[in-house]
């Protein structure tokens, strides 16, 4: 709050690194969830993470437009996506495509779906070894955050940036650990 008051808000997500108590690891964990309204740099109001910037540069070249122009029209050519998939994972491309289409919104909010676990309202209703369906909320370099539809999330550790996973995809997860810090699992 002090930094925001002193600097009259944030213009870039990475300014959070200047805030006492927020280090590189915390920032990396939060980056995909952060949105900063910056009329001069529209990409700051998307969930596109730093690791995807090379894809953005390639997309700008293919679309012959800046990322701001692409975001303003909220569309990207399917031809560009098909060509880029030769060099980049479909999960990253799908994530970027959704971020463009739903520019300015948290794309997780656009996914309307039923509760996967209507009988379970808390993680205490699970046990280790249970297999459940979840919807991917966010993919980071250290793991995947998944929505159970039952008021708690599941974290799956690992680097899935180059996999075929994407935000919104429904997957099966085996519950591996239930603890005070949350629930973790393994993709099956």
Secondary structure, 3 states (H helix, E strand, C coil): CHHHHHHCCCCCHHHHHHCCCCCHHHHHHHHHHCCCCCCCCHHHHCCCCHHHHHHHHHHHHHHCCCHHHHHHHCCCCHHHHHHHCCCCCHHHHHHHHHHHHCCCCCHHHHCCCCCCCCCCCCHHHCCCCCEEEEEEEEECCCEEEEECCCCCEEEEECCCCCCCCCCCCEEEEEEEEEECCEEEEEEC
